[in-house]
Amino acid sequence: MPVEGQDKKPWGGRFTAPTDAFVEAFTASVDFDRRLYRHDIAGSIAHARMLARVGVLTEAECQAIVAGLEAVRADIEAGRLAWSTALEDVHMHVESALTARIGATGKKLHTARSRNDQVATDLRLYLRDAVDAAVSELRRLQAALVDLAEREADTLMPGFTHLQTAQPVTFGHHLMAWYEMLARDEERLADTRRRLNRSPLGAAALAGTTFPVDRPYAAALLGFDGVCGNSLDAVSDRDFVVELAAAASILMMHLSRMAEELVLWSSAQFDFVDLGDAFCTGSSIMPQKKNPDVPELVRGKTGRVFGHLMALLTLMKAQPLAYNKDNQEDKEAIFDTVDTVHASLRVFADMVPGMRVKRDRMREAARRGYATATDLADYLVRRGVPFRDAHEVVGKAVRHGIETGRDLAELTLEELRGFSPAIEPDVFQVLTLEGSVAARDHVGGTAPAQVRAAVARARIRLEAA
C-alpha cells in the first residue's frame, strides 16, 4: 500500500515511502517554471483537441477539459491558485487544478503524453514569444537610431581606431553602424526562431506513443512549422535554448559596445552627448555628478548573459539521450537571459531619442586630431606620388603640426609645399572636415548623402518587417 499522501503525486504508485522534504524542495521547479503556465495550458488544449480528433477522447470530454483548462488559466491570472513544491512543477499544478475542477475526466488529459515532451513544447512556445517580444523592442531601438542618424547626417565627429582620432566621420554614420549591428542581431533571432518552431508534442517520454496521435495536427494548432522528426531528440534536445542564449549574447555584446561609447561620450573628457536625466543618477557625496547608470548597467549585465550561455553549454555537453533531470537547470538561465535582453533593449529604445548631441564639441574634437591626414595622402597619390612616399610626407607634416600646435588645415601653403612640391593651393579643399567626409561618397561611406541613403534603406526594411 502506498504511504499516506504519496498517492497525491501523479507518479506515486511505484513508491512506498514519501519523498524526503528537502529532496522535494530541491527537485521542485515550480518557483521558476510557473511562468510557463499560459504555454502549458495552450499545449494541453491542443493535445486534448488532437486526442478527440483521433478518438481517444470523446467530444464531450474534450470540451470539458478545454473549458476546465481555461478556467484554471483564469484562476492563475487572478491569483487564486496556490503554488506548492509538493506538486513539483507547473505541469502538475495545472493538471491537479483541472482534475479538482472537472473530476476524473481531467486525469485523461495526460494520455499519450509525458512531462518530457510537455515541457519541451512549453519551452519552445515560451521562447518563441520571447523572441517576438525581443524583436519588437529591437526594432523600436533601430527606429530610434535611424531617426537620430537622419537628424545628425551632417554632424562631424572624429572616427576612432585604437580610441585615437583616425578620420572624420559623421555622427549619423556612426549611429548607422550601430543599426547594422542590430540588424544582424535581428536576423540571428529570426533564424533561431525558425529552428525552435518545431513541435515535440507526441514524442511522449522518449519513444513515441502507442496511441494513434496526429502530431502535425497538434503542431498546427500551436502555430508550429512542423514536428520534431525523432522522438529521442525531441524530448532531450535543448540546442534551441543554447542557440537563443548565443544570439542573445551577441546582441548584448553589441549593446555593451554601444553602452561603452555612451559612457565615454557623456564624460567631461569627451562631452559629445548628454543623456536624459531620467536615465542617469547622482552621487551620494558629490553633488555635481550625473552618472550614466543605464549604459553602465547594460554593459555589466552583458557578462551575466555570457555566463548563462556557458552554463547552458556545460549543462548539455555530457548528457546521454534522452531526457535527464539536468535539463530542469536550463530554465533559470534562459529565463534570466530573456528578461535581461528585453529590459536592456527597452531601456535603450527609451533613452536614445532623448539624447542631446553636442555638435560643436564633436566638430572641435575632429578638428584637433589631424583627422584629414589620410586625405592629404590620397591627394598626393592622385598627383602621382607613390602611396608609401605620400605616407611619409604626411607623417612629417603632422609632426610639424604637433610641434607648432596647429592642425594640417592651419598650416600655410608654403609650409605644406616644403614637404612636397606636388602640393598646390587646392589642397585645402581636402583638408577641411566637410570635404573629407563628402569625398567618401559611396555605399557604406560616411558622406552625408550616403548616410541619408542608408537611413532610407533602413526605413524600408523596418516598415517591411
C-alpha positions as CSV (number, residue, x, y, z in Angstrom):
1,M,0.0,0.0,0.0
2,P,1.3,3.5,-0.8
3,V,2.3,5.7,2.1
4,E,-0.4,8.2,3.0
5,G,-0.1,11.3,0.9
6,Q,2.3,9.7,-1.7
7,D,-0.7,8.8,-3.9
8,K,-1.4,12.5,-4.4
9,K,1.6,12.6,-6.7
10,P,0.7,11.6,-10.2
11,W,3.7,9.2,-10.3
12,G,3.3,7.9,-6.7
13,G,2.1,4.4,-7.4
14,R,5.5,2.9,-7.7
15,F,6.7,4.2,-4.3
16,T,6.2,3.0,-0.8
17,A,7.9,5.8,1.1
18,P,7.3,9.6,0.9
19,T,9.8,11.9,-0.8
20,D,12.2,13.5,1.7
21,A,11.0,17.0,2.4
22,F,14.4,18.6,1.5
23,V,14.6,16.5,-1.7
24,E,11.1,17.6,-2.6
25,A,12.1,21.2,-2.3
26,F,15.4,20.6,-4.0
27,T,13.9,18.9,-7.1
28,A,10.9,21.2,-7.4
29,S,10.9,23.7,-10.3
30,V,7.6,25.5,-9.7
31,D,9.2,28.6,-8.2
32,F,10.6,29.5,-11.7
33,D,8.7,27.4,-14.2
34,R,5.3,28.7,-13.2
35,R,5.8,31.5,-15.8
36,L,5.2,28.8,-18.4
37,Y,1.5,28.4,-17.3
38,R,0.0,30.0,-20.4
39,H,2.1,27.9,-22.7
40,D,1.4,24.8,-20.7
41,I,-2.3,25.3,-20.9
42,A,-2.2,26.2,-24.6
43,G,-0.2,22.9,-25.3
44,S,-2.7,20.9,-23.2
45,I,-5.7,22.4,-25.0
46,A,-4.1,21.4,-28.4
47,H,-3.2,18.0,-27.0
48,A,-6.9,17.4,-25.9
49,R,-8.3,18.5,-29.2
50,M,-5.9,16.2,-31.0
51,L,-6.9,13.3,-28.8
52,A,-10.6,14.0,-29.6
53,R,-9.7,14.2,-33.3
54,V,-8.2,10.7,-33.2
55,G,-11.0,9.2,-31.0
56,V,-9.0,8.8,-27.7
57,L,-11.3,11.4,-26.1
58,T,-15.0,11.9,-26.7
59,E,-16.0,15.4,-27.9
60,A,-17.7,15.9,-24.6
61,E,-14.6,15.0,-22.7
62,C,-12.5,17.3,-24.8
63,Q,-14.9,20.2,-24.3
64,A,-14.9,19.6,-20.5
65,I,-11.1,19.6,-20.5
66,V,-10.7,22.7,-22.6
67,A,-13.2,24.6,-20.5
68,G,-11.6,23.4,-17.4
69,L,-8.1,24.5,-18.6
70,E,-9.4,27.9,-19.5
71,A,-10.9,28.2,-16.0
72,V,-7.6,27.2,-14.5
73,R,-5.8,29.8,-16.5
74,A,-8.3,32.4,-15.2
75,D,-7.6,31.2,-11.6
76,I,-3.9,31.6,-12.1
77,E,-4.2,35.0,-13.6
78,A,-6.5,36.1,-10.7
79,G,-4.0,34.8,-8.1
80,R,-6.4,32.1,-6.9
81,L,-4.1,29.1,-7.5
82,A,-1.9,28.1,-4.5
83,W,1.5,27.1,-5.7
84,S,3.3,24.4,-3.7
85,T,6.6,22.5,-4.1
86,A,4.7,19.3,-3.2
87,L,3.3,19.4,-6.8
88,E,6.8,20.0,-8.2
89,D,6.2,22.0,-11.3
90,V,3.8,24.0,-13.4
91,H,2.5,20.9,-15.2
92,M,1.4,19.1,-12.1
93,H,-0.3,22.2,-10.8
94,V,-2.3,22.7,-13.9
95,E,-3.3,19.0,-14.1
96,S,-4.2,18.9,-10.4
97,A,-6.3,22.0,-10.6
98,L,-8.0,20.7,-13.7
99,T,-8.8,17.4,-12.1
100,A,-10.1,19.2,-9.0
101,R,-12.4,21.2,-11.2
102,I,-13.8,18.6,-13.6
103,G,-13.1,15.3,-11.9
104,A,-11.8,12.1,-13.4
105,T,-12.0,13.4,-16.9
106,G,-9.1,15.7,-16.1
107,K,-7.0,12.6,-15.5
108,K,-7.4,11.6,-19.1
109,L,-5.6,14.6,-20.4
110,H,-2.1,13.1,-20.0
111,T,-2.9,10.2,-22.2
112,A,-0.3,9.8,-25.0
113,R,1.9,12.4,-23.4
114,S,4.8,12.7,-21.0
115,R,6.2,15.6,-19.0
116,N,9.2,15.2,-21.2
117,D,7.5,16.2,-24.4
118,Q,5.2,18.5,-22.5
119,V,8.0,20.7,-21.0
120,A,9.9,20.7,-24.3
121,T,6.7,22.0,-26.0
122,D,6.1,24.6,-23.3
123,L,9.6,25.9,-23.5
124,R,9.5,26.2,-27.3
125,L,6.2,28.1,-27.2
126,Y,7.5,30.4,-24.4
127,L,10.8,31.2,-26.2
128,R,9.0,31.8,-29.5
129,D,7.0,34.5,-27.7
130,A,10.2,35.8,-26.0
131,V,11.9,36.1,-29.4
132,D,9.0,38.0,-30.8
133,A,9.0,40.4,-27.9
134,A,12.7,41.0,-28.1
135,V,12.5,41.7,-31.8
136,S,9.7,44.2,-31.2
137,E,11.9,46.1,-28.8
138,L,14.9,45.7,-31.1
139,R,13.0,47.3,-34.0
140,R,12.0,50.1,-31.7
141,L,15.6,50.8,-30.9
142,Q,16.6,50.5,-34.5
143,A,13.9,53.1,-35.4
144,A,15.2,55.5,-32.8
145,L,18.8,55.1,-34.1
146,V,17.6,55.7,-37.7
147,D,15.7,58.9,-36.7
148,L,18.7,60.2,-34.8
149,A,21.1,59.3,-37.7
150,E,18.9,61.3,-40.1
151,R,19.0,64.3,-37.9
152,E,22.8,64.1,-37.5
153,A,23.7,63.1,-41.0
154,D,25.9,66.3,-41.3
155,T,27.2,66.3,-37.8
156,L,31.0,66.0,-37.8
157,M,32.9,63.9,-35.3
158,P,36.2,62.1,-35.0
159,G,36.2,58.4,-36.1
160,F,38.5,56.3,-34.0
161,T,40.8,53.4,-34.2
162,H,42.6,52.3,-31.1
163,L,40.5,55.0,-29.5
164,Q,42.8,57.5,-31.2
165,T,41.5,60.0,-33.7
166,A,41.7,58.4,-37.2
167,Q,39.4,60.1,-39.8
168,P,36.4,62.4,-39.6
169,V,33.0,60.8,-39.9
170,T,29.5,62.0,-39.4
171,F,27.6,61.1,-36.2
172,G,24.8,59.8,-38.4
173,H,27.3,57.4,-40.0
174,H,28.4,56.2,-36.5
175,L,24.8,55.6,-35.5
176,M,24.0,53.7,-38.6
177,A,27.0,51.4,-37.7
178,W,25.0,50.6,-34.5
179,Y,21.9,50.0,-36.6
180,E,23.8,47.5,-38.8
181,M,25.0,45.6,-35.8
182,L,21.4,45.3,-34.5
183,A,20.1,44.3,-37.9
184,R,22.3,41.3,-37.9
185,D,21.1,40.5,-34.3
186,E,17.5,40.6,-35.7
187,E,18.5,38.1,-38.4
188,R,20.0,35.8,-35.8
189,L,16.9,35.9,-33.7
190,A,14.7,35.2,-36.7
191,D,16.9,32.3,-37.6
192,T,16.8,30.9,-34.1
193,R,13.0,31.3,-34.0
194,R,12.8,29.3,-37.3
195,R,14.7,26.4,-35.8
196,L,12.9,26.3,-32.4
197,N,9.4,26.4,-34.0
198,R,9.1,22.6,-34.2
199,S,6.7,20.6,-32.1
200,P,8.0,17.9,-29.7
201,L,4.4,17.0,-28.7
202,G,3.6,13.4,-29.2
203,A,7.2,12.2,-28.6
204,A,6.0,11.2,-25.1
205,A,8.7,10.1,-22.8
206,L,11.3,9.2,-25.4
207,A,10.0,6.5,-27.9
208,G,6.7,7.9,-29.0
209,T,3.3,6.5,-28.0
210,T,1.1,3.5,-28.9
211,F,-1.9,5.8,-29.3
212,P,-2.8,7.0,-32.9
213,V,-1.7,10.6,-32.3
214,D,-1.8,13.2,-35.0
215,R,1.3,15.2,-34.3
216,P,1.1,17.5,-37.3
217,Y,-2.5,18.5,-36.3
218,A,-1.4,19.4,-32.8
219,A,1.6,21.3,-34.1
220,A,-0.6,23.3,-36.5
221,L,-3.0,24.2,-33.6
222,L,0.0,25.7,-31.7
223,G,1.4,27.6,-34.7
224,F,4.5,25.3,-35.1
225,D,6.0,25.0,-38.6
226,G,6.2,21.2,-38.2
227,V,7.2,18.4,-35.8
228,C,10.5,17.3,-34.4
229,G,11.5,14.3,-36.6
230,N,12.8,11.9,-33.9
231,S,11.2,11.2,-30.5
232,L,14.5,10.8,-28.7
233,D,15.8,14.1,-30.0
234,A,12.5,15.8,-29.4
235,V,12.5,15.4,-25.7
236,S,16.2,15.7,-25.0
237,D,17.2,18.5,-27.4
238,R,18.0,21.9,-25.9
239,D,20.2,23.3,-28.6
240,F,17.4,25.8,-29.4
241,V,17.9,27.1,-25.9
242,V,21.6,27.3,-26.3
243,E,21.2,28.9,-29.7
244,L,18.9,31.6,-28.3
245,A,21.4,32.2,-25.5
246,A,24.2,32.6,-28.1
247,A,22.2,35.0,-30.2
248,A,21.3,36.9,-27.0
249,S,25.0,37.1,-26.0
250,I,26.0,38.6,-29.4
251,L,23.1,41.1,-29.1
252,M,24.2,42.0,-25.6
253,M,27.8,42.3,-26.7
254,H,26.6,44.9,-29.3
255,L,24.6,46.8,-26.7
256,S,27.6,46.7,-24.4
257,R,29.8,48.3,-27.1
258,M,27.2,51.0,-27.6
259,A,27.0,51.5,-23.9
260,E,30.8,51.9,-23.6
261,E,30.7,54.6,-26.2
262,L,27.8,56.4,-24.5
263,V,29.7,56.3,-21.2
264,L,32.8,57.8,-22.8
265,W,30.9,60.3,-24.8
266,S,28.9,61.6,-21.8
267,S,32.1,62.1,-19.8
268,A,33.6,65.6,-19.2
269,Q,36.6,64.5,-21.2
270,F,34.6,63.8,-24.4
271,D,31.4,65.8,-23.7
272,F,29.9,64.7,-27.0
273,V,26.4,63.8,-25.8
274,D,24.1,64.5,-22.8
275,L,21.9,61.6,-21.7
276,G,18.5,62.4,-20.4
277,D,18.2,63.0,-16.6
278,A,15.6,60.1,-16.5
279,F,18.4,57.7,-17.5
280,C,21.1,58.9,-15.1
281,T,21.6,59.1,-11.3
282,G,23.5,61.3,-9.0
283,S,26.2,60.7,-6.4
284,S,25.5,60.3,-2.7
285,I,28.5,62.5,-1.9
286,M,29.4,64.5,-5.0
287,P,26.5,66.9,-5.9
288,Q,27.9,67.7,-9.4
289,K,27.8,64.1,-10.6
290,K,25.5,62.8,-13.4
291,N,26.3,59.2,-13.7
292,P,25.4,57.2,-16.9
293,D,24.0,54.3,-14.9
294,V,21.8,52.9,-17.6
295,P,24.5,52.2,-20.2
296,E,26.9,51.1,-17.4
297,L,24.3,48.6,-16.1
298,V,23.7,47.2,-19.6
299,R,27.4,46.8,-20.0
300,G,27.5,44.9,-16.7
301,K,24.5,42.7,-17.5
302,T,26.2,41.5,-20.6
303,G,28.6,39.4,-18.6
304,R,25.6,37.8,-16.9
305,V,24.1,36.7,-20.2
306,F,27.5,35.4,-21.3
307,G,27.6,33.3,-18.1
308,H,24.2,31.8,-18.9
309,L,25.4,30.7,-22.3
310,M,28.4,29.0,-20.8
311,A,26.2,27.4,-18.1
312,L,23.8,26.0,-20.8
313,L,26.6,24.6,-23.0
314,T,28.1,23.0,-19.9
315,L,24.7,21.6,-18.9
316,M,24.3,19.8,-22.2
317,K,27.8,18.7,-23.0
318,A,27.7,15.3,-21.4
319,Q,24.1,14.2,-21.3
320,P,23.2,10.8,-22.8
321,L,19.9,10.5,-24.7
322,A,17.2,11.0,-23.9
323,Y,15.7,13.3,-21.1
324,N,17.7,13.8,-17.9
325,K,16.7,15.9,-14.8
326,D,19.7,18.1,-15.6
327,N,17.5,19.8,-18.1
328,Q,15.5,21.4,-15.4
329,E,18.5,23.7,-15.0
330,D,18.0,25.2,-18.4
331,K,15.1,27.4,-17.4
332,E,16.5,29.8,-14.9
333,A,19.4,30.5,-17.2
334,I,17.3,31.2,-20.3
335,F,14.5,32.9,-18.4
336,D,17.0,35.4,-16.9
337,T,18.6,35.8,-20.3
338,V,15.3,36.6,-21.9
339,D,14.4,39.1,-19.1
340,T,17.8,40.8,-19.3
341,V,17.8,41.2,-23.1
342,H,14.2,42.5,-23.1
343,A,14.9,45.0,-20.4
344,S,18.2,46.2,-22.0
345,L,16.6,46.7,-25.4
346,R,13.6,48.5,-23.8
347,V,15.7,51.0,-21.8
348,F,18.0,51.7,-24.8
349,A,15.0,52.3,-27.0
350,D,13.6,54.7,-24.5
351,M,16.9,56.5,-23.9
352,V,18.2,57.1,-27.4
353,P,15.5,59.5,-28.7
354,G,16.2,61.9,-25.8
355,M,19.9,62.0,-26.2
356,R,21.2,65.6,-26.8
357,V,24.1,65.8,-29.3
358,K,26.8,68.4,-28.7
359,R,27.7,69.1,-32.3
360,D,30.3,71.9,-31.6
361,R,32.2,69.7,-29.2
362,M,32.3,66.8,-31.7
363,R,33.5,69.0,-34.5
364,E,36.2,70.6,-32.4
365,A,37.4,67.1,-31.4
366,A,37.6,66.1,-35.0
367,R,39.5,69.3,-35.9
368,R,42.1,68.7,-33.2
369,G,43.2,65.2,-34.1
370,Y,44.8,65.5,-37.6
371,A,41.8,63.6,-38.9
372,T,42.4,64.6,-42.5
373,A,45.9,63.2,-42.7
374,T,44.7,60.3,-44.9
375,D,43.0,62.8,-47.2
376,L,46.3,64.6,-47.7
377,A,48.0,61.3,-48.5
378,D,45.3,60.4,-51.1
379,Y,45.7,63.9,-52.6
380,L,49.4,63.3,-53.1
381,V,48.7,59.9,-54.6
382,R,46.3,61.4,-57.1
383,R,49.2,63.7,-58.1
384,G,51.5,60.8,-58.9
385,V,53.3,60.4,-55.6
386,P,53.6,56.7,-54.6
387,F,51.5,55.9,-51.6
388,R,54.4,55.0,-49.3
389,D,56.2,58.2,-50.1
390,A,52.9,60.1,-49.6
391,H,52.5,58.4,-46.2
392,E,56.0,59.6,-45.2
393,V,55.3,63.2,-46.4
394,V,52.1,63.5,-44.4
395,G,53.7,62.0,-41.4
396,K,56.3,64.7,-41.4
397,A,53.7,67.4,-41.9
398,V,51.7,66.0,-38.9
399,R,54.9,66.1,-36.8
400,H,55.4,69.7,-37.8
401,G,51.8,70.4,-36.8
402,I,52.3,68.8,-33.5
403,E,55.5,70.8,-32.8
404,T,53.8,74.1,-33.8
405,G,50.4,73.3,-32.2
406,R,48.4,73.5,-35.4
407,D,46.2,71.2,-37.4
408,L,47.1,70.4,-41.1
409,A,44.4,72.8,-42.3
410,E,46.1,75.6,-40.3
411,L,49.5,75.2,-42.0
412,T,50.3,77.6,-44.8
413,L,50.7,76.5,-48.4
414,E,54.4,77.3,-48.2
415,E,54.8,75.1,-45.2
416,L,53.0,72.2,-46.9
417,R,54.9,72.6,-50.1
418,G,58.1,72.3,-48.0
419,F,57.2,68.7,-47.5
420,S,56.2,68.0,-51.2
421,P,56.2,70.2,-54.3
422,A,53.2,68.3,-55.5
423,I,51.0,70.2,-53.2
424,E,49.0,73.0,-54.8
425,P,46.6,75.6,-53.5
426,D,43.6,73.3,-54.0
427,V,44.9,71.1,-51.1
428,F,42.9,73.0,-48.6
429,Q,39.7,71.6,-50.2
430,V,40.7,68.1,-49.0
431,L,42.0,69.3,-45.6
432,T,38.6,70.5,-44.4
433,L,36.5,68.2,-42.3
434,E,33.5,68.7,-44.6
435,G,35.5,68.0,-47.7
436,S,36.9,64.8,-46.1
437,V,33.5,63.3,-45.3
438,A,31.9,64.5,-48.5
439,A,34.6,62.8,-50.6
440,R,33.6,59.3,-49.2
441,D,30.5,59.2,-51.3
442,H,29.9,55.6,-52.0
443,V,27.7,52.8,-50.5
444,G,28.7,52.4,-46.9
445,G,30.7,55.7,-46.8
446,T,30.4,58.5,-44.3
447,A,29.3,61.2,-46.8
448,P,26.0,62.8,-45.6
449,A,24.3,61.8,-48.8
450,Q,25.3,58.2,-48.2
451,V,24.1,58.4,-44.6
452,R,20.7,59.6,-45.8
453,A,20.6,56.8,-48.3
454,A,21.4,54.2,-45.6
455,V,18.6,55.7,-43.5
456,A,16.2,55.4,-46.4
457,R,17.1,51.7,-46.9
458,A,16.7,51.1,-43.1
459,R,13.3,52.6,-43.1
460,I,12.2,50.4,-45.9
461,R,13.5,47.3,-44.0
462,L,11.8,48.3,-40.8
463,E,8.5,49.1,-42.5
464,A,8.5,45.8,-44.3
465,A,9.1,43.8,-41.2
